[in-house]
């Protein structure tokens, strides 16, 4: 979450007249994430989050919002979109699509314990199961084809070693990533700051605006890469085993997925190394924008490459 589009309290108050959520009390920009403009919105009737879509194509916005409504209706603890007086989830604010969603209780855990890692593994499996019945097949916007395009854009900014690493990993993914793994709608960005906890219970899964159809195993790898790595980029065995074991208990991993695990960990690291390189070298302007260090995911990618010759998912309980 970030703020690319400026919004005054007066503008927000006028726009809220089209909703039955009460009068505006406070409006605060959220300085996290990298995709859209987000605000905490408190009214006389409740607490909400307002999103103005800067980095999502306008024709895609209704699909993401319908996905959240679908998941919320299937018991997934995600923000529920709020319809306006015309029974529309998406409306226009400042010339851009905008949506109000419920604000969930809980807080993010920067240093999750084993029980919390297990909880997010189980929640991710539940999300994948609930999303199977979503009728619209969103395209994952940051798939291997996207990685290939962005790699060509950022390569000129890199030193020789990093450019070689990037080139070699793109080649590895194009030749080694399987094409027949189980697929479905994935979250694609289930980082620690996109999850809320009440104690050890998951109370909120946030920010579905990278969601799309891809390998379910890729979503698991994205999550493990953020929740279960050490400061040098290697997987931490205890947290990894807890998360993977809980996921596998809800959706047992196929033998083909177990074999593909090293490559998928690398694919997930590559995707976020590239997006951070893009944000670093070709940033979008914004008032409150958090830029994340690309070197973090370069280190994770290097660690996975070093370990990939010996790592496999021999059994879910053993982690990565």
Protein Blocks (a to p, Z undefined) as FASTA:
>chain_A
ZZfbgcdfklmmmmmmmpcebjafbdcdddedjkbccdddddfkbccdddddfkbcfklm
mmmmmmmmmmmmnopacddddddfkopabdceehiacddddddeddddfbacfklmmmmm
mmmmmmmmmmmmpmbdcddfbbfklmmmmmmmmmmmpcfklmmmmmmmmmmmmmmmcckb
ccdddeklacfklcccehjacfbdehjllgccddfklmmmmmmmmmmccfkopacfklmm
mmmmmmmmmmccdfklmmmmmmmmmmmmmmmmmmmmmmmmmccddfbdcdddfklmmmmm
mmmmmmmmmgccfbfkloZZ
